[in-house]
């Protein structure tokens, strides 16, 4: 990654700097979105920018979504970095301000754009899935009424450090956090779904989860398949006895979970391979992205 986007331009990575007085650096006041391209174009960009705009409104950061302008900016940055497809991180910080906690709105936000090559998705992942390790660290409560995708990411980082202590981490397992009350919340970088007796379940936003863009799309796709979707607060035992479990995020799409771990206890999910609901939703998702017939 030789070039980075900064405030609408493209600069050498070594020249991409923001002030130490930026409140994104000082207090974590800022938001980011991660998404990917299909056919060189960012997928579900308008939805990501809607979430960004609402978060910025609540944080007092002046921001107006410009999907056309951002698409052009991404295309230029991808070209400069020699990428046909890309993993993209788009960040808006509060910008430079006086030292101290502000009560009013910000006036000089910064926008930063990263692109990098998409990680290779193994073909067998669609069938064999991945492992999900239950963590001891609980999901913290949201910053506001609904969790922001904010620069304050300490809970996720500590969860990743805990995950690294388990043998499953060597096999690229995802970590699962529960709420303080012991309800299923979300993965370190994913939302969680499970299927039980023909119904699809996912934790409610009141569990403190990030309302993921891919999560939202999967719920819509399930509806088109006549699949009933329920959101709520669920104990670990309901997840561990599910017929199917899968994870969602914008980069990895939909990933089957075939093994659950609770400390050293290993549990096989369903038949031990991707279930029919997971497979159908993954196909529908890729059709929506325009990469599968």
ZASENU-315951 format. One record per atom (N, C-alpha, C): x, y, z negated; residue in one letter. Coordinates in pm, whole numbers, padded with zeros to 5 digits, always signed. Example, Ala and Ser with C-alpha at 12.3 -4.5 7.8 and 13.67 -1.06 7.14 Angstrom:
+01319-00569-00780A
+01230-00450-00780A
+01320-00330-00780A
+01285-00225-00708S
+01367-00106-00714S
+01290+00003-00787S
end
This chain:
+00086-00119+00000X
+00000+00000+00000X
+00090+00123+00000X
+00116+00179+00118X
+00207+00291+00133X
+00138+00426+00120X
+00006+00428+00143X
-00068+00553+00142X
-00189+00544+00050X
-00222+00658-00010X
-00336+00669-00102X
-00418+00790-00060X
-00549+00779-00076X
-00635+00893-00048X
-00648+00982-00170X
-00632+01114-00151X
-00643+01210-00261X
-00721+01331-00213X
-00838+01351-00273X
-00922+01468-00246X
-00945+01492-00097X
-00978+01383-00028X
-01015+01391+00112X
-00901+01374+00210X
-00778+01378+00161X
-00664+01361+00248X
-00597+01227+00227X
-00492+01202+00301X
-00413+01079+00290X
-00268+01120+00266X
-00209+01071+00157X
-00073+01110+00120X
+00010+00985+00092X
+00141+01002+00096X
+00230+00895+00055X
+00202+00860-00091X
+00209+00731-00121X
+00174+00686-00256X
+00254+00759-00363X
+00380+00789-00335X
+00463+00858-00433X
+00423+01002-00456X
+00343+01058-00366X
+00299+01197-00379X
+00157+01210-00432X
+00092+01098-00460X
-00047+01101-00507X
-00047+01117-00659X
-00064+01240-00706X
-00058+01268-00850X
-00177+01355-00890X
-00216+01341-01018X
-00315+01430-01079X
-00254+01485-01207X
-00309+01592-01256X
-00256+01660-01373X
-00272+01576-01499X
-00175+01591-01592X
-00188+01526-01723X
-00302+01588-01803X
-00353+01702-01760X
-00467+01765-01827X
-00601+01720-01768X
-00595+01628-01670X
-00720+01572-01616X
-00789+01494-01728X
-00915+01522-01749X
-00989+01456-01857X
-01015+01309-01827X
-00992+01267-01704X
-00992+01124-01677X
-00876+01057-01747X
-00760+01124-01748X
-00642+01072-01816X
-00654+01089-01967X
-00699+01206-02012X
-00702+01234-02155X
-00812+01160-02229X
-00930+01149-02168X
-01046+01095-02240X
-01121+00985-02165X
-01072+00945-02051X
-01140+00840-01975X
-01267+00889-01908X
-01279+01021-01888X
-01401+01076-01827X
-01387+01067-01675X
-01443+00965-01622X
-01439+00942-01479X
-01502+00809-01447X
-01533+00789-01322X
-01602+00668-01277X
-01533+00613-01155X
-01552+00484-01131X
-01498+00426-01009X
-01593+00322-00953X
-01579+00296-00826X
-01655+00192-00757X
-01555+00106-00681X
-01576-00024-00685X
-01498-00115-00601X
-01592-00185-00505X
-01549-00195-00381X
-01630-00261-00278X
-01537-00307-00168X
-01591-00371-00069X
-01509-00426+00039X
-01571-00395+00174X
-01492-00419+00276X
-01542-00400+00412X
-01577-00534+00475X
-01668-00528+00569X
-01697-00638+00661X
-01695-00576+00800X
-01615-00633+00889X
-01601-00572+01020X
-01543-00433+01014X
-01463-00408+00911X
-01396-00279+00896X
-01480-00170+00835X
-01606-00199+00799X
-01694-00097+00742X
-01734-00134+00599X
-01735-00036+00510X
-01771-00064+00370X
-01915-00111+00358X
-01935-00216+00277X
-02066-00278+00263X
-02140-00220+00143X
-02268-00189+00162X
-02355-00135+00057X
-02302-00005+00000X
-02236+00074+00083X
-02172+00197+00035X
-02272+00294-00026X
-02388+00309+00038X
-02486+00406-00014X
-02527+00370-00156X
-02541+00242-00186X
-02581+00200-00321X
-02470+00230-00422X
-02347+00206-00382X
-02235+00238-00471X
-02230+00388-00499X
-02254+00468-00398X
-02247+00613-00417X
-02365+00665-00497X
-02479+00601-00486X
-02593+00639-00570X
-02561+00616-00717X
-02498+00502-00747X
-02459+00475-00886X
-02353+00575-00932X
-02258+00605-00844X
-02156+00703-00876X
-02218+00839-00906X
-02312+00881-00822X
-02374+01013-00838X
-02451+01023-00968X
-02524+00918-01004X
-02601+00921-01128X
-02508+00925-01249X
-02401+00849-01245X
-02305+00853-01355X
-02239+00989-01369X
-02200+01047-01256X
-02138+01180-01259X
-02235+01284-01314X
-02362+01272-01278X
-02462+01366-01331X
-02466+01360-01482X
-02465+01239-01538X
-02472+01225-01684X
-02344+01274-01753X
-02231+01266-01683X
-02104+01308-01741X
-02071+01455-01713X
-02156+01521-01639X
-02131+01661-01609X
-02022+01684-01507X
-02003+01588-01417X
-01903+01599-01311X
-01975+01637-01182X
-01943+01749-01121X
-02011+01786-00995X
-01972+01690-00884X
-02072+01628-00826X
-02044+01527-00723X
-02165+01513-00633X
-02142+01517-00504X
-02248+01496-00405X
-02205+01384-00312X
-02281+01275-00306X
-02243+01163-00219X
-02234+01206-00072X
-02132+01155-00005X
-02115+01182+00138X
-02072+01051+00204X
-02167+00960+00228X
-02129+00829+00282X
-02061+00837+00418X
-02101+00931+00503X
-02039+00943+00635X
-01895+00990+00621X
-01875+01095+00542X
-01741+01147+00521X
-01649+01046+00453X
-01703+00972+00355X
-01623+00873+00284X
-01588+00757+00377X
-01682+00717+00462X
-01654+00610+00558X
-01540+00649+00650X
-01540+00773+00697X
-01431+00820+00783X
-01299+00824+00707X
-01304+00867+00582X
-01183+00875+00499X
-01125+00735+00476X
-01214+00640+00448X
-01170+00501+00429X
-01107+00447+00556X
-01171+00475+00671X
-01118+00425+00798X
-00978+00480+00825X
-00957+00607+00795X
-00825+00667+00816X
-00721+00606+00723X
-00758+00585+00597X
-00665+00526+00501X
-00633+00382+00537X
-00733+00306+00580X
-00708+00169+00624X
-00614+00167+00744X
-00636+00257+00837X
-00550+00264+00956X
-00406+00293+00916X
-00387+00390+00825X
-00252+00427+00783X
-00184+00312+00709X
-00263+00230+00640X
-00207+00117+00566X
-00207-00012+00647X
-00249-00005+00774X
-00244-00122+00862X
-00341-00232+00825X
-00460-00196+00778X
-00558-00293+00732X
-00677-00301+00827X
-00717-00424+00861X
-00839-00446+00938X
-00960-00459+00846X
-00940-00524+00733X
-01041-00535+00627X
-00975-00493+00497X
-01055-00447+00402X
-00992-00393+00282X
-01077-00410+00157X
-01006-00423+00047X
-01057-00404-00089X
-01041-00254-00116X
-01146-00191-00163X
-01145-00046-00180X
-01182-00010-00323X
-01105+00081-00381X
-01141+00141-00510X
-01151+00292-00488X
-01267+00345-00523X
-01296+00487-00508X
-01321+00545-00647X
-01240+00644-00687X
-01245+00699-00822X
-01277+00848-00818X
-01364+00891-00907X
-01391+01034-00928X
-01361+01064-01074X
-01266+01154-01099X
-01233+01191-01236X
-01293+01327-01269X
-01298+01359-01399X
-01353+01487-01442X
-01271+01605-01393X
-01141+01582-01375X
-01054+01689-01331X
-00989+01761-01448X
-00904+01856-01415X
-00827+01928-01515X
-00916+02021-01596X
-00891+02023-01729X
-00967+02111-01818X
-00883+02134-01943X
-00933+02217-02034X
-00859+02248-02156X
-00855+02126-02247X
-00757+02121-02335X
-00746+02014-02432X
-00860+02026-02533X
-00930+01916-02557X
-01044+01916-02647X
-01167+01859-02579X
-01261+01816-02660X
-01383+01754-02607X
-01478+01861-02555X
-01518+01851-02430X
-01603+01955-02371X
-01750+01933-02404X
-01824+02042-02408X
-01968+02034-02423X
-02039+02067-02292X
-01971+02141-02206X
-02030+02181-02080X
-01987+02093-01965X
-02022+02139-01845X
-01991+02062-01725X
-01850+02092-01675X
-01798+01998-01597X
-01668+02015-01534X
-01685+02091-01402X
-01574+02139-01349X
-01581+02218-01226X
-01483+02174-01119X
-01378+02097-01156X
-01272+02065-01059X
-01241+01915-01059X
-01335+01832-01016X
-01309+01688-01016X
-01204+01648-00913X
-01143+01535-00936X
-01051+01475-00841X
-01113+01348-00783X
-01084+01322-00657X
-01127+01199-00592X
-01004+01124-00541X
-00996+00996-00575X
-00882+00914-00540X
-00932+00787-00471X
-00866+00750-00363X
-00908+00634-00285X
-00790+00539-00266X
-00811+00414-00307X
-00712+00308-00287X
-00769+00206-00189X
-00683+00154-00103X
-00720+00038-00021X
-00608-00064-00030X
-00645-00190-00027X
-00546-00296-00021X
-00606-00415+00051X
-00523-00510+00088X
-00571-00627+00159X
-00666-00707+00072X
-00770-00761+00134X
-00864-00845+00060X
-00796-00974+00016X
-00823-01019-00106X
-00767-01149-00147X
-00828-01261-00064X
-00747-01358-00031X
-00794-01471+00048X
-00891-01555-00033X
-01008-01583+00021X
-01106-01667-00047X
-01091-01810+00000X
-01050-01903-00087X
-01036-02043-00045X
-01170-02099+00002X
-01167-02174+00110X
-01290-02232+00164X
-01358-02322+00061X
-01278-02395-00016X
-01334-02490-00113X
-01404-02419-00230X
-01381-02288-00245X
-01445-02216-00355X
-01597-02218-00342X
-01647-02215-00219X
-01791-02215-00197X
-01856-02345-00246X
-01780-02453-00251X
-01834-02582-00295X
-01790-02615-00438X
-01660-02607-00461X
-01605-02648-00591X
-01618-02542-00699X
-01636-02418-00658X
-01658-02311-00754X
-01537-02285-00842X
-01564-02221-00956X
-01457-02191-01049X
-01504-02219-01192X
-01413-02204-01286X
-01443-02229-01426X
-01479-02098-01496X
-01560-02111-01601X
-01601-01995-01680X
-01571-02024-01826X
-01485-01941-01885X
-01438-01960-02022X
-01511-01865-02116X
-01577-01921-02216X
-01642-01838-02317X
-01535-01771-02403X
-01546-01639-02419X
-01450-01563-02498X
-01506-01531-02637X
-01415-01508-02729X
-01455-01468-02864X
-01482-01319-02873X
-01411-01243-02790X
-01429-01098-02792X
-01569-01063-02742X
-01647-00988-02819X
-01781-00953-02771X
-01778-00837-02672X
-01881-00829-02593X
-01899-00714-02504X
-01933-00595-02592X
-01863-00483-02570X
-01897-00365-02650X
-02027-00303-02599X
-02080-00210-02674X
-02205-00146-02634X
-02176-00040-02527X
-02274-00009-02443X
-02250+00087-02335X
-02218+00227-02387X
-02157+00308-02298X
-02124+00445-02333X
-02249+00532-02346X
-02352+00496-02270X
-02477+00572-02270X
-02594+00476-02263X
-02709+00521-02212X
-02824+00432-02202X
-02796+00307-02119X
-02715+00323-02013X
-02674+00212-01927X
-02523+00221-01909X
-02456+00106-01902X
-02310+00107-01891X
-02264+00175-01762X
-02165+00262-01779X
-02099+00322-01664X
-01987+00230-01615X
-01955+00241-01487X
-01831+00181-01437X
-01724+00288-01455X
-01679+00302-01579X
-01599+00417-01618X
-01451+00383-01627X
-01370+00488-01643X
-01226+00469-01659X
-01191+00415-01796X
-01285+00413-01887X
-01263+00353-02018X
-01288+00203-02006X
-01181+00127-01985X
-01194-00015-01949X
-01129-00106-02051X
-01113-00055-02175X
-01036-00129-02275X
-01098-00263-02310X
-01230-00270-02320X
-01296-00395-02357X
-01264-00505-02255X
-01265-00469-02128X
-01235-00566-02022X
-01089-00609-02026X
-01000-00514-02054X
-00857-00546-02060X
-00827-00640-02175X
-00886-00614-02293X
-00866-00704-02407X
-00925-00841-02378X
-01037-00845-02307X
-01096-00974-02269X
-01003-01050-02176X
-00941-00979-02081X
-00846-01043-01989X
-00726-01098-02065X
-00680-01026-02165X
-00567-01073-02246X
-00606-01198-02324X
-00728-01201-02378X
-00772-01322-02448X
-00781-01440-02351X
-00838-01416-02233X
-00853-01523-02135X
-00718-01586-02102X
-00613-01504-02097X
-00480-01556-02061X
-00427-01657-02161X
-00486-01663-02279X
-00441-01756-02383X
-00498-01896-02365X
-00598-01910-02278X
-00663-02040-02259X
-00602-02113-02139X
-00595-02246-02144X
-00543-02322-02029X
-00622-02297-01901X
-00751-02267-01914X
-00834-02246-01795X
-00788-02126-01713X
-00718-02031-01777X
-00672-01912-01705X
-00576-01949-01593X
-00499-02056-01612X
-00405-02099-01508X
-00478-02149-01384X
-00606-02180-01399X
-00686-02226-01285X
-00781-02116-01237X
-00745-01992-01269X
-00819-01873-01222X
-00961-01866-01275X
-00981-01913-01398X
-01113-01904-01459X
-01152-01758-01482X
-01282-01733-01484X
-01335-01604-01528X
-01367-01615-01677X
-01362-01502-01746X
-01397-01499-01888X
-01538-01447-01907X
-01611-01505-02000X
-01749-01465-02028X
-01758-01401-02165X
-01817-01284-02171X
-01838-01215-02298X
-01985-01224-02339X
-02006-01243-02468X
-02139-01237-02528X
-02155-01102-02597X
-02278-01067-02629X
-02301-00948-02711X
-02265-00978-02856X
-02265-00877-02939X
-02241-00896-03083X
-02344-00992-03143X
-02464-00997-03083X
-02571-01084-03134X
-02562-01226-03078X
-02462-01250-02990X
-02443-01384-02937X
-02520-01413-02810X
-02569-01308-02743X
-02641-01329-02617X
-02544-01318-02500X
-02573-01391-02393X
-02491-01386-02273X
-02494-01245-02216X
-02374-01188-02191X
-02366-01054-02134X
-02315-01064-01989X
-02183-01067-01971X
-02128-01069-01836X
-01985-01117-01838X
-01931-01141-01718X
-01792-01176-01706X
-01704-01053-01715X
-01574-01075-01718X
-01480-00963-01725X
-01496-00873-01605X
-01515-00932-01487X
-01532-00853-01364X
-01650-00904-01283X
-01753-00953-01350X
-01864-01014-01276X
-01992-01010-01356X
-02103-01014-01284X
-02233-01043-01345X
-02260-01192-01338X
-02347-01240-01425X
-02373-01383-01440X
-02519-01413-01408X
-02540-01521-01333X
-02673-01575-01305X
-02674-01723-01341X
-02792-01775-01373X
-02805-01920-01388X
-02944-01964-01344X
-02951-02088-01301X
-03075-02147-01253X
-03117-02257-01348X
-03243-02255-01385X
-03297-02357-01475X
-03440-02386-01435X
-03466-02512-01403X
-03601-02557-01366X
-03660-02472-01254X
-03577-02443-01153X
-03624-02373-01034X
-03640-02224-01047X
-03598-02167-01160X
-03609-02023-01180X
-03469-01964-01197X
-03455-01840-01152X
-03327-01771-01158X
-03327-01671-01273X
-03223-01674-01354X
-03212-01589-01471X
-03083-01508-01465X
-03087-01386-01518X
-02967-01304-01534X
-02987-01212-01654X
-02883-01185-01730X
-02898-01097-01846X
-02954-00961-01810X
-03036-00909-01898X
-03097-00778-01879X
-02994-00668-01906X
-03019-00550-01854X
-02929-00437-01878X
-02917-00404-02026X
-03018-00441-02106X
-03013-00416-02250X
-02907-00500-02320X
-02849-00598-02249X
-02737-00675-02304X
-02605-00598-02291X
-02611-00477-02238X
-02492-00394-02226X
-02410-00420-02102X
-02470-00485-02003X
-02396-00520-01881X
-02387-00400-01787X
-02292-00408-01694X
-02291-00316-01582X
-02397-00363-01482X
-02489-00275-01443X
-02588-00314-01341X
-02522-00320-01204X
-02467-00436-01171X
-02386-00452-01052X
-02463-00434-00922X
-02396-00381-00822X
-02456-00362-00691X
-02484-00498-00625X
-02389-00591-00636X
-02413-00725-00580X
-02522-00797-00658X
-02524-00779-00789X
-02633-00834-00872X
-02768-00788-00820X
-02780-00658-00794X
-02904-00602-00743X
-02942-00665-00610X
-02844-00679-00520X
-02872-00736-00389X
-02914-00883-00400X
-02849-00958-00489X
-02884-01100-00507X
-03027-01113-00557X
-03068-01027-00647X
-03206-01033-00698X
-03306-01005-00586X
-03271-00912-00497X
-03359-00884-00382X
-03364-01003-00287X
-03249-01061-00260X
-03244-01177-00169X
-03321-01295-00226X
-03312-01314-00358X
-03387-01423-00421X
-03537-01404-00400X
-03582-01279-00411X
-03723-01250-00389X
-03769-01285-00248X
-03682-01262-00149X
-03719-01295-00011X
-03728-01446+00011X
-03663-01522-00078X
-03669-01668-00070X
-03781-01726-00157X
-03862-01638-00215X
-03971-01684-00300X
-03923-01737-00434X
-03803-01698-00474X
-03746-01746-00599X
-03775-01646-00710X
-03838-01693-00816X
-03870-01606-00928X
-03744-01570-01004X
-03727-01439-01031X
-03609-01391-01103X
-03655-01332-01236X
-03589-01373-01342X
-03621-01323-01475X
-03497-01260-01537X
-03512-01143-01597X
-03404-01082-01674X
-03442-01086-01820X
-03342-01105-01906X
-03372-01112-02049X
-03245-01129-02130X
-03262-01166-02255X
-03153-01189-02348X
-03147-01338-02378X
-03035-01402-02343X
-03029-01547-02346X
-02911-01595-02430X
-02931-01699-02508X
-02820-01756-02585X
-02728-01839-02496X
-02607-01862-02544X
-02510-01944-02472X
-02567-02081-02438X
-02645-02137-02528X
-02699-02272-02508X
-02787-02280-02384X
-02854-02170-02350X
-02938-02171-02230X
-02851-02173-02105X
-02739-02103-02111X
-02646-02105-01998X
-02579-02241-01985X
-02539-02300-02098X
-02463-02425-02095X
-02548-02545-02054X
-02679-02530-02054X
-02767-02640-02011X
-02834-02610-01878X
-02784-02508-01808X
-02844-02468-01680X
-02813-02569-01570X
-02897-02569-01468X
-02876-02655-01351X
-02770-02598-01258X
-02762-02466-01251X
-02662-02398-01169X
-02621-02270-01241X
-02496-02230-01222X
-02445-02103-01272X
-02362-02041-01160X
-02375-01910-01142X
-02287-01843-01047X
-02259-01700-01092X
-02151-01644-01036X
-02104-01510-01068X
-02116-01422-00945X
-02129-01292-00967X
-02135-01199-00855X
-02045-01079-00881X
-01977-01035-00778X
-01919-00901-00774X
-01896-00863-00628X
-01864-00737-00605X
-01862-00686-00468X
-01746-00741-00386X
-01639-00784-00450X
-01525-00837-00376X
-01541-00986-00352X
-01578-01061-00456X
-01586-01207-00447X
-01722-01256-00398X
-01818-01166-00380X
-01953-01202-00335X
-02024-01287-00441X
-02055-01412-00408X
-02124-01504-00499X
-02033-01625-00518X
-01999-01655-00642X
-01906-01764-00672X
-01973-01867-00762X
-01987-01992-00716X
-02043-02096-00803X
-01954-02120-00925X
-02016-02149-01037X
-01945-02194-01157X
-01978-02341-01175X
-01875-02424-01179X
-01897-02569-01190X
-01848-02626-01322X
-01767-02550-01395X
-01716-02594-01525X
-01731-02480-01625X
-01787-02510-01741X
-01794-02415-01852X
-01701-02463-01963X
-01635-02366-02028X
-01550-02397-02142X
-01595-02318-02264X
-01608-02386-02376X
-01628-02322-02505X
-01514-02370-02594X
-01414-02284-02612X
-01288-02324-02673X
-01231-02442-02594X
-01221-02562-02654X
-01163-02676-02582X
-01269-02774-02533X
-01396-02735-02543X
-01504-02821-02498X
-01535-02792-02352X
-01526-02895-02268X
-01548-02881-02125X
-01686-02932-02089X
-01762-02853-02016X
-01897-02889-01975X
-01911-02875-01824X
-01960-02978-01759X
-01984-02974-01615X
-02122-02915-01590X
-02129-02822-01497X
-02257-02760-01462X
-02323-02840-01351X
-02445-02888-01376X
-02520-02961-01275X
-02444-03081-01222X
-02429-03086-01090X
-02360-03198-01025X
-02210-03179-01018X
-02162-03064-01065X
-02020-03036-01058X
-01976-02969-00929X
-02071-02931-00846X
-02042-02856-00724X
-02151-02751-00706X
-02134-02663-00609X
-02230-02556-00588X
-02370-02612-00568X
-02466-02555-00639X
-02604-02601-00629X
-02676-02541-00510X
-02796-02590-00480X
-02869-02544-00360X
-02909-02397-00365X
-02948-02348-00481X
-02988-02207-00490X
-02867-02117-00467X
-02755-02150-00530X
-02633-02073-00512X
-02592-02070-00366X
-02595-02184-00300X
-02552-02193-00160X
-02643-02112-00068X
-02773-02118-00092X
-02868-02043-00009X
-02845-01893-00027X
-02828-01849-00150X
-02810-01706-00176X
-02678-01655-00118X
-02574-01737-00125X
-02447-01697-00065X
-02461-01682+00086X
-02530-01775+00149X
-02551-01765+00294X
-02632-01640+00329X
-02737-01613+00252X
-02820-01496+00278X
-02740-01367+00258X
-02655-01366+00156X
-02573-01249+00130X
-02480-01221+00247X
-02416-01324+00296X
-02324-01308+00409X
-02397-01270+00537X
-02520-01320+00552X
-02601-01276+00666X
-02629-01127+00656X
-02662-01082+00537X
-02688-00938+00518X
-02564-00856+00548X
-02447-00912+00516X
-02321-00842+00544X
-02282-00852+00691X
-02351-00938+00766X
-02328-00950+00909X
-02213-01041+00947X
-02177-01136+00857X
-02065-01222+00888X
-02105-01368+00902X
-02233-01398+00889X
-02279-01537+00901X
-02416-01537+00965X
-02439-01634+01052X
-02567-01642+01123X
-02671-01717+01039X
end
